[in-house]
Amino acid sequence: MISFLSGKLILKQNNKIHVLTSSGVGYEVHVSAPFFVELRIDQEIQLHTYLKVSENAMELFGFRNADEKEFFELLISVSGVGPKTALNVLALGSMEQIQSAIARGDVSYLTQVSGIGKKTAERLVVELKSKMVERGTGNEGGRVENSEVLGEVVEALVGMGYSREEARVAVKDLSPKDKDVSTLLKKALRLLSN
């Protein structure tokens, strides 16, 4: 099992990176879209990894930290959620926002993910809600409203012609203190124009 990689990033394409280790072995690793955007060629990186072995292939999935990997493993434990769909879930927002949405049962927020329909989103909620509540997510005041507002901003950006992925990346770092859709939309547009 390959659970951790350390090396130099030598290639980026289609949400996959290629990492060359000090021993001279290169690994192709799938990463979430927001993480992919942050990474730079020739950067030294360390990744927690998950190895998926199937009849046809062995695929590595990389994460910023152990918590993100643990959450990914929770997501793929749900029937109908594969590793690539789980990466799309991770691209939806911060881990706290996603976990809070699951804890609240916010199916509409989760269906914004490419590859997740209403039934799969409902299954995610049913199977993981108690685990999210145990972790202490979903109980904070304002989180429900915040995720709904961020969802509206994503939809507005998609309506303006941005891809859903670009919209999610722009929205993920917006301050939860700004709950007004128009204010958040203006900030997201500024980020996208940079």
Secondary structure, 3 states (H helix, E strand, C coil): CCCEEEEEEEEEECCEEEEECCCCCEEEEECCHHHHHHCCCCCEEEEEEEEEECCCCEEEEEECCHHHHHHHHHHHCCCCCCHHHHHHHHCCCCHHHHHHHHHHCCHHHHCCCCCCCHHHHHHHHHHHHHHHHHCCCCCCCCHHHHHHHHHHHHHHHHHCCCCHHHHHHHHHCCCCCCCCHHHHHHHHHHHHHC
